[in-house]
Amino acid sequence: MSAAERQRVAVVGGGWAGCAAAVALLDAGRNVTLFEAARTLGGRARAIETNGRLLDNGQHIMLGAYADTLRLMRRVGVDPKRALLRLPLQMRYPAGDDGMDFVAPRLPAPLHMLAALLRARGLERADKLALARFTTTARWMGWQLHHDCSVAELLVRYDQTERLVRLMWRPLCLAALNTPPERASAQVFLAVLRDSLGAHRAASDMLIPRVLLDALFPQAARQHLESRGATVHTGRRIDALGPDGGTWCLRAGADVQTFDAVVLAAPPWQAASLLRPLDGTAGIVGTLDALDYEPIATVYLQYAPGVRLPLPFCALADAPSANRWGQFVFDRGQLDPGQDGLLAVVISGADPAGDIGQEALAEAAAAQLAAAFAQPALATPQWSRVITEKRATFACAPALERPANATALPGLALAGDYTASDYPATLEAAVRSGVAAAAVLTGSKRP
């Protein structure tokens, strides 16, 4: 048995980053133990029980460019073709929203974007020219800025029309960065656009989970880990950790265990709490403490079986001043027959929406759907449930400092969607960080 195989590594945190790190470490021959404080894995992307059934704690959408996530899914036995609905890049509004219909056909890039622009309905000539000018200039710039600024400032700089901002850029920014354009990083937004509007066709495809988030990766990751000898502890919170003569001691209640190395994959506020007592961590802790957070609310509305939307998901024209909060709606019944009649309305950057209360928010979402789809019956669902993740993502501000995966402490690496990356807080960012943290400890290159 090699030294690498004898090395015992603890992964603290069983979200997508922690699961990815554990799988990568196991593949590198390490003896892996995963600790998760909750009863299930998945972190802020998991299913929870409500109204006697399981619902995701947030609706997610992925891109075909999420190569690391798709690779890890396959590695643990999940078939993306069965677990995800693949749709061409699109932004489509219901007729009642006076929006637009933008769909990229299945043509080679960049012809798919050119055809989508020419065929787009609901955009005036000035809107189309503005969109073409923006994407052409951004591509020429390599999707890079010399100095970061807000998304709103970037859009003004490139003379984007009010209608295009309202119907495309603002909802895309909220969906991707979960941060309003006025205070969102233009550089990170450009990185997302690079892999969607500016990518080859398959990379720009939108991938919507057909299964609950648990089944998309965390459950399969646990089975994969345990079947190959790793240990997975759920309901086990790590209270303290610290170096001890070349090893690391982890304490969970009265239980103390020793490991050769640690991947700290807890949320940033929990990671800061664990690191604060340790020497040499002031810089990392300061960076973590400086992060702000944005909420996401998902309003689930259950209707009678057979209720359908025209598409699996649609954009919605939000107008908070008019009590219209939803930005996207997903027809869960078209994704999973077991959720027939269930619609999920997503509200990113949901702070103001939370002020009106859950019952009022559900009523507002139902009324918004009834008006947008010209279906009065949608105003009266059989039941509703609002699930809000108050710290769903970090606020993706311009020039935001994010910590690296490597730390100054030997044998300790960080993993999480908040670590240094050109991506915002997404599943792909989480998975990439987990793989990168494992590579820090093993000295290997990322696959």
C-alpha positions as CSV (number, residue, x, y, z in Angstrom):
1,M,0.0,0.0,0.0
2,S,1.5,3.4,-1.1
3,A,1.8,6.4,1.2
4,A,-1.0,8.1,-0.9
5,E,-3.3,5.2,-0.2
6,R,-2.6,5.3,3.5
7,Q,-3.2,9.1,3.7
8,R,-6.4,9.8,5.6
9,V,-8.3,12.9,4.4
10,A,-11.4,14.4,6.0
11,V,-13.9,16.4,3.9
12,V,-15.9,18.8,6.1
13,G,-19.2,19.6,4.3
14,G,-21.3,17.4,2.1
15,G,-22.6,19.9,-0.4
16,W,-21.7,19.6,-4.1
17,A,-18.2,20.9,-3.5
18,G,-17.5,18.5,-0.7
19,C,-19.0,15.5,-2.6
20,A,-16.8,16.4,-5.7
21,A,-13.7,16.7,-3.5
22,A,-14.4,13.3,-1.8
23,V,-14.9,11.6,-5.2
24,A,-11.7,13.1,-6.6
25,L,-9.7,12.2,-3.5
26,L,-11.0,8.6,-3.6
27,D,-10.0,8.4,-7.2
28,A,-6.5,9.5,-6.2
29,G,-6.2,6.6,-3.8
30,R,-6.9,8.5,-0.5
31,N,-8.7,7.1,2.5
32,V,-11.7,9.5,2.6
33,T,-14.1,10.4,5.4
34,L,-16.9,12.9,4.6
35,F,-18.7,14.8,7.4
36,E,-22.0,16.6,6.8
37,A,-24.0,18.4,9.6
38,A,-27.3,17.9,7.9
39,R,-29.1,14.5,7.6
40,T,-28.6,14.4,3.9
41,L,-25.9,15.5,1.4
42,G,-26.4,18.3,-1.1
43,G,-25.9,21.5,0.9
44,R,-27.8,24.4,-0.6
45,A,-28.9,22.2,-3.6
46,R,-30.9,19.3,-2.2
47,A,-34.5,18.2,-1.7
48,I,-36.4,18.8,1.5
49,E,-39.7,17.3,2.7
50,T,-42.7,19.6,2.8
51,N,-46.4,19.0,2.6
52,G,-45.7,15.3,2.8
53,R,-43.5,15.3,-0.3
54,L,-40.0,16.1,-1.5
55,L,-39.3,19.4,-3.2
56,D,-36.0,20.9,-4.3
57,N,-34.9,23.7,-2.0
58,G,-34.4,25.7,-5.2
59,Q,-34.9,25.3,-9.0
60,H,-31.6,25.0,-10.8
61,I,-30.6,25.3,-14.5
62,M,-27.3,24.2,-15.9
63,L,-25.4,24.8,-19.1
64,G,-23.9,22.3,-21.6
65,A,-20.6,23.9,-20.8
66,Y,-20.7,22.5,-17.2
67,A,-18.1,19.9,-18.2
68,D,-16.8,19.2,-14.6
69,T,-20.3,18.6,-13.3
70,L,-21.4,16.4,-16.2
71,R,-18.2,14.4,-15.8
72,L,-18.6,13.9,-12.1
73,M,-22.3,12.8,-12.6
74,R,-21.1,10.1,-15.1
75,R,-18.3,9.1,-12.7
76,V,-20.8,8.3,-9.9
77,G,-23.2,6.5,-12.3
78,V,-25.7,9.2,-13.2
79,D,-26.6,9.4,-16.9
80,P,-27.0,13.2,-17.8
81,K,-29.1,12.2,-20.8
82,R,-31.7,10.7,-18.5
83,A,-31.4,13.0,-15.6
84,L,-31.4,16.3,-17.5
85,L,-33.7,17.8,-20.1
86,R,-31.4,19.5,-22.8
87,L,-32.9,22.5,-24.5
88,P,-31.3,25.0,-26.9
89,L,-30.3,28.4,-25.5
90,Q,-33.5,30.4,-25.2
91,M,-35.4,33.2,-23.6
92,R,-39.1,32.8,-24.1
93,Y,-41.9,34.8,-22.6
94,P,-45.7,34.0,-22.4
95,A,-47.8,36.0,-24.8
96,G,-49.4,38.0,-21.9
97,D,-46.1,39.4,-20.8
98,D,-45.4,41.4,-24.0
99,G,-42.0,39.8,-24.0
100,M,-39.9,38.2,-26.7
101,D,-39.2,34.8,-28.1
102,F,-35.5,34.1,-28.6
103,V,-34.4,30.5,-29.4
104,A,-31.1,29.3,-30.8
105,P,-31.6,26.6,-33.4
106,R,-29.5,23.5,-33.5
107,L,-26.9,24.9,-35.9
108,P,-23.1,25.1,-35.6
109,A,-21.8,28.2,-33.7
110,P,-21.9,31.1,-34.3
111,L,-24.7,30.4,-36.9
112,H,-27.0,29.4,-34.1
113,M,-26.8,32.8,-32.5
114,L,-27.2,34.6,-35.8
115,A,-30.3,32.6,-36.7
116,A,-31.7,33.1,-33.2
117,L,-31.3,36.9,-33.6
118,L,-32.8,37.0,-37.0
119,R,-35.8,34.9,-35.9
120,A,-36.4,36.6,-32.6
121,R,-39.9,37.9,-32.0
122,G,-40.6,40.8,-29.8
123,L,-37.4,42.7,-30.5
124,E,-37.2,45.8,-32.6
125,R,-34.5,46.4,-35.1
126,A,-32.6,48.6,-32.6
127,D,-32.8,45.8,-30.0
128,K,-31.3,43.3,-32.4
129,L,-28.5,45.6,-33.5
130,A,-27.7,46.3,-29.9
131,L,-27.5,42.6,-29.1
132,A,-25.3,41.9,-32.1
133,R,-23.0,44.8,-31.3
134,F,-22.6,43.6,-27.7
135,T,-21.8,40.0,-28.5
136,T,-19.5,40.9,-31.3
137,T,-17.5,43.4,-29.2
138,A,-17.4,41.0,-26.2
139,R,-16.1,38.2,-28.4
140,W,-13.5,40.5,-29.9
141,M,-12.4,41.4,-26.4
142,G,-12.1,37.7,-25.4
143,W,-14.9,38.3,-22.9
144,Q,-12.5,40.1,-20.7
145,L,-12.4,43.5,-19.1
146,H,-9.3,45.5,-18.1
147,H,-11.2,46.8,-15.0
148,D,-14.3,45.2,-13.6
149,C,-17.5,47.3,-13.3
150,S,-21.2,46.6,-12.7
151,V,-23.3,44.9,-15.3
152,A,-25.5,47.9,-15.5
153,E,-22.5,50.1,-16.3
154,L,-21.3,47.6,-18.9
155,L,-24.8,47.7,-20.6
156,V,-24.8,51.5,-20.7
157,R,-21.3,51.4,-22.2
158,Y,-22.5,49.3,-25.1
159,D,-25.7,51.2,-25.7
160,Q,-28.0,48.4,-24.9
161,T,-31.7,49.3,-25.3
162,E,-34.1,49.5,-22.4
163,R,-36.2,46.7,-23.8
164,L,-33.2,44.4,-24.3
165,V,-32.0,45.2,-20.8
166,R,-35.4,44.4,-19.3
167,L,-36.2,41.3,-21.3
168,M,-32.7,39.7,-21.6
169,W,-29.8,41.1,-19.7
170,R,-31.5,41.8,-16.4
171,P,-33.1,38.3,-16.1
172,L,-30.0,36.6,-17.3
173,C,-27.9,38.5,-14.8
174,L,-30.2,37.6,-11.9
175,A,-30.4,33.9,-13.0
176,A,-26.7,33.5,-13.4
177,L,-25.2,35.7,-10.6
178,N,-28.3,36.0,-8.3
179,T,-27.2,39.7,-8.0
180,P,-29.0,42.7,-9.5
181,P,-27.2,44.3,-12.5
182,E,-26.6,47.5,-10.6
183,R,-24.2,45.7,-8.2
184,A,-23.2,42.6,-10.1
185,S,-19.8,41.9,-11.6
186,A,-19.6,42.5,-15.3
187,Q,-16.5,40.3,-15.6
188,V,-18.2,37.3,-14.1
189,F,-21.3,38.0,-16.2
190,L,-19.1,38.0,-19.3
191,A,-17.7,34.6,-18.3
192,V,-21.2,33.2,-18.2
193,L,-22.1,34.8,-21.5
194,R,-18.8,33.4,-23.0
195,D,-20.1,29.9,-22.2
196,S,-23.7,30.5,-23.4
197,L,-24.1,33.2,-26.0
198,G,-20.5,33.0,-27.1
199,A,-19.9,29.2,-27.0
200,H,-20.4,26.3,-29.4
201,R,-24.0,25.2,-29.7
202,A,-23.9,22.2,-27.3
203,A,-22.0,24.2,-24.6
204,S,-24.7,26.8,-24.8
205,D,-27.6,24.4,-24.3
206,M,-29.7,24.7,-21.2
207,L,-29.9,21.6,-18.9
208,I,-32.9,21.3,-16.6
209,P,-33.0,18.6,-13.9
210,R,-35.7,16.0,-14.5
211,V,-35.0,14.4,-11.1
212,L,-34.7,15.9,-7.6
213,L,-31.4,17.5,-6.9
214,D,-30.4,14.8,-4.5
215,A,-30.7,12.2,-7.2
216,L,-28.8,14.4,-9.7
217,F,-25.4,13.9,-7.9
218,P,-25.3,13.8,-4.0
219,Q,-27.1,10.5,-3.5
220,A,-25.1,8.8,-6.3
221,A,-21.9,10.3,-4.9
222,R,-22.6,8.8,-1.5
223,Q,-23.3,5.3,-3.0
224,H,-20.1,5.6,-5.0
225,L,-18.0,6.6,-2.1
226,E,-19.3,4.0,0.4
227,S,-19.1,1.2,-2.2
228,R,-15.4,1.9,-2.6
229,G,-14.6,2.0,1.1
230,A,-15.0,5.7,2.0
231,T,-16.9,6.7,5.1
232,V,-19.8,9.1,5.0
233,H,-21.2,10.7,8.2
234,T,-24.4,12.7,8.0
235,G,-25.9,14.5,11.0
236,R,-22.3,15.0,12.2
237,R,-21.2,18.6,12.7
238,I,-17.5,19.4,13.1
239,D,-17.2,21.8,16.0
240,A,-13.5,22.5,15.7
241,L,-10.4,21.6,13.7
242,G,-6.7,22.3,14.0
243,P,-3.2,21.1,13.1
244,D,-1.4,18.8,15.6
245,G,2.1,17.8,14.8
246,G,1.8,17.2,11.1
247,T,-1.8,15.9,11.3
248,W,-5.2,17.5,11.7
249,C,-7.6,16.9,14.7
250,L,-11.3,17.2,14.1
251,R,-13.8,17.4,16.9
252,A,-17.5,16.6,16.6
253,G,-19.0,16.8,20.1
254,A,-17.1,14.4,22.3
255,D,-15.6,12.6,19.4
256,V,-12.1,13.5,18.2
257,Q,-10.5,12.0,15.1
258,T,-7.1,12.6,13.5
259,F,-6.5,13.0,9.7
260,D,-3.5,13.7,7.5
261,A,-5.3,16.4,5.6
262,V,-8.6,18.3,5.4
263,V,-10.8,19.7,2.7
264,L,-12.9,22.4,4.3
265,A,-16.1,22.5,2.1
266,A,-18.5,24.1,4.6
267,P,-20.4,27.3,3.6
268,P,-18.1,30.4,3.9
269,W,-19.7,31.6,7.2
270,Q,-19.1,28.2,8.8
271,A,-15.7,27.9,7.3
272,A,-14.8,31.3,8.8
273,S,-16.0,30.1,12.3
274,L,-13.8,27.0,12.1
275,L,-10.7,28.9,10.8
276,R,-10.9,31.9,13.1
277,P,-9.2,30.3,16.2
278,L,-6.2,29.1,14.0
279,D,-3.0,30.9,13.6
280,G,-2.2,32.1,10.0
281,T,-5.8,32.3,8.9
282,A,-6.6,36.0,9.5
283,G,-6.4,36.8,5.8
284,I,-8.8,34.0,4.7
285,V,-11.2,34.8,7.6
286,G,-11.2,38.4,6.7
287,T,-12.1,37.6,3.1
288,L,-14.9,35.3,4.1
289,D,-16.3,37.7,6.6
290,A,-16.4,40.4,3.9
291,L,-18.7,38.3,1.7
292,D,-22.4,39.4,1.4
293,Y,-25.2,37.1,0.5
294,E,-28.2,37.0,-1.8
295,P,-31.4,35.0,-1.3
296,I,-33.4,32.9,-3.8
297,A,-37.1,32.1,-3.3
298,T,-38.9,29.3,-5.1
299,V,-42.7,29.5,-5.0
300,Y,-44.2,26.0,-5.6
301,L,-47.8,26.1,-6.9
302,Q,-49.7,22.8,-7.1
303,Y,-52.6,22.6,-9.6
304,A,-54.8,19.7,-10.7
305,P,-53.2,16.9,-12.7
306,G,-52.9,17.8,-16.4
307,V,-52.3,21.5,-15.9
308,R,-49.5,22.4,-18.3
309,L,-47.6,25.4,-19.5
310,P,-46.7,25.8,-23.2
311,L,-43.0,25.1,-22.5
312,P,-41.0,23.3,-19.8
313,F,-39.9,26.7,-18.6
314,C,-40.6,30.3,-19.5
315,A,-39.2,33.7,-18.6
316,L,-41.5,36.1,-16.8
317,A,-41.5,39.9,-16.9
318,D,-41.1,40.9,-13.3
319,A,-42.2,44.2,-11.9
320,P,-41.9,44.4,-8.1
321,S,-43.7,47.7,-8.0
322,A,-46.7,46.0,-9.6
323,N,-46.4,42.9,-7.2
324,R,-45.0,40.7,-10.0
325,W,-41.9,39.1,-8.5
326,G,-41.3,35.9,-10.6
327,Q,-38.5,35.9,-13.2
328,F,-38.9,32.3,-14.4
329,V,-41.4,29.6,-14.1
330,F,-40.8,25.8,-14.5
331,D,-43.4,23.2,-15.3
332,R,-42.2,20.4,-13.1
333,G,-44.8,18.0,-14.6
334,Q,-43.1,18.2,-18.0
335,L,-39.8,17.3,-16.4
336,D,-41.0,14.6,-14.0
337,P,-44.4,12.9,-14.3
338,G,-44.4,12.4,-10.6
339,Q,-44.8,16.2,-10.2
340,D,-47.8,16.6,-12.5
341,G,-49.4,20.0,-12.2
342,L,-46.6,21.5,-10.1
343,L,-45.2,24.8,-11.2
344,A,-42.1,26.4,-9.7
345,V,-41.7,30.2,-9.8
346,V,-38.1,31.4,-9.2
347,I,-37.3,34.8,-7.6
348,S,-33.6,35.6,-7.6
349,G,-32.2,38.4,-5.5
350,A,-35.3,37.9,-3.4
351,D,-34.8,40.3,-0.5
352,P,-37.6,42.7,-1.3
353,A,-40.0,39.8,-2.2
354,G,-39.4,38.3,1.3
355,D,-40.7,41.5,2.9
356,I,-44.3,40.8,1.9
357,G,-44.5,37.4,3.6
358,Q,-44.8,33.9,2.2
359,E,-48.6,33.7,1.8
360,A,-48.7,37.1,0.0
361,L,-45.8,36.1,-2.2
362,A,-47.5,32.8,-3.2
363,E,-50.7,34.7,-4.0
364,A,-48.7,37.2,-6.0
365,A,-46.9,34.5,-8.0
366,A,-50.1,32.7,-8.8
367,A,-51.8,36.0,-10.0
368,Q,-48.7,36.8,-12.1
369,L,-49.0,33.4,-13.9
370,A,-52.7,33.8,-14.4
371,A,-52.1,37.1,-16.2
372,A,-49.0,36.1,-18.1
373,F,-50.5,33.0,-19.5
374,A,-54.1,34.3,-19.8
375,Q,-55.3,31.4,-17.7
376,P,-57.5,32.7,-14.8
377,A,-57.5,29.3,-13.1
378,L,-53.8,29.6,-12.4
379,A,-54.7,32.3,-9.8
380,T,-56.1,29.5,-7.5
381,P,-53.6,26.7,-6.9
382,Q,-54.6,23.7,-4.7
383,W,-51.7,24.5,-2.4
384,S,-48.6,26.5,-2.3
385,R,-45.2,26.4,-0.6
386,V,-42.5,29.1,-0.6
387,I,-38.9,27.9,0.0
388,T,-36.3,30.6,0.6
389,E,-32.6,30.1,0.9
390,K,-31.6,33.3,2.6
391,R,-27.9,32.8,1.9
392,A,-28.3,31.0,-1.4
393,T,-25.2,32.6,-3.0
394,F,-22.6,35.2,-2.3
395,A,-23.3,38.6,-3.7
396,C,-21.2,38.6,-6.9
397,A,-19.9,42.2,-6.8
398,P,-17.3,43.8,-9.1
399,A,-13.7,42.9,-8.3
400,L,-14.8,40.7,-5.4
401,E,-11.9,39.1,-3.6
402,R,-12.4,35.3,-3.3
403,P,-10.1,32.9,-1.4
404,A,-8.0,30.4,-3.3
405,N,-8.4,26.6,-2.8
406,A,-4.9,26.4,-1.3
407,T,-4.2,27.8,2.1
408,A,-1.0,28.7,4.0
409,L,-1.6,25.8,6.4
410,P,-0.1,22.5,5.2
411,G,-2.7,19.8,4.6
412,L,-5.7,22.2,4.5
413,A,-7.6,23.2,1.3
414,L,-10.8,25.1,0.8
415,A,-13.7,24.1,-1.5
416,G,-17.0,25.9,-2.2
417,D,-18.6,27.9,-5.0
418,Y,-17.3,31.0,-3.2
419,T,-13.6,30.2,-3.9
420,A,-11.6,32.0,-6.6
421,S,-13.1,31.3,-10.0
422,D,-14.3,33.1,-13.1
423,Y,-17.8,31.7,-12.4
424,P,-20.5,32.9,-10.0
425,A,-22.0,30.7,-7.3
426,T,-23.2,27.8,-9.5
427,L,-23.2,24.0,-9.3
428,E,-20.3,24.0,-11.8
429,A,-18.3,26.4,-9.6
430,A,-18.9,24.2,-6.6
431,V,-17.8,21.0,-8.4
432,R,-14.8,22.7,-9.9
433,S,-13.7,23.9,-6.5
434,G,-14.0,20.5,-5.0
435,V,-11.9,18.9,-7.7
436,A,-9.3,21.7,-7.4
437,A,-9.1,21.3,-3.6
438,A,-8.5,17.6,-4.0
439,A,-5.7,18.4,-6.5
440,V,-4.1,20.8,-3.9
441,L,-3.8,18.0,-1.4
442,T,-2.7,15.3,-3.9
443,G,-0.4,17.4,-5.9
444,S,-2.1,16.2,-9.1
445,K,-3.4,18.1,-12.0
446,R,-7.1,18.7,-12.5
447,P,-8.6,16.3,-15.0
